[in-house]
Amino acid sequence: MLPKRLGTGIRYMSASQYNVPITITQPNAGQATDGTPLAETIVATTHANVAKWRSREVDKAQARNALGYYQITIRYPKNYNLDSGMNILVRNQRHLIDGFLDEDGQKIQLKISTWVENDTVVAQS
């Protein structure tokens, strides 16, 4: 059981708050011998707390783009390392990683800032 609050004043989420299954993928998996890009690889599957921060529309030349910003909180990963080149799939919606935050440096809980443009959905295979 995790402590509710350390001397740092950070309150950790309970297990029931990690209620959304997510998949962390590495899209840059290299190239095949003929030069074609390899399919993205699954790094990990875990549960998270997904909170929408804000949304906005951006007008471009012939289109209007919708942007959604999210904060995804997970238990600090012990078996893999995250980087900003990875993607997070939430209900088949592709989230691009913007940044990371470990508020108290204790490696217990990791907050990941992500964004989605035009509700990018991953095709089912």
Buried (B, 14 or more C-beta within 10 A) or exposed (E): EEEEEEEEEBEBBEEEEBEBEBBBBBBEEEEEEEEEEEEBEEBBEBEBBBEEEEEEEEEEEEEEEEEBBBBBBBBEBEEEEBEEEBBBBBEEBBBBBEEEEEBBEBEBBBBBBBBBEEEBEBEEE
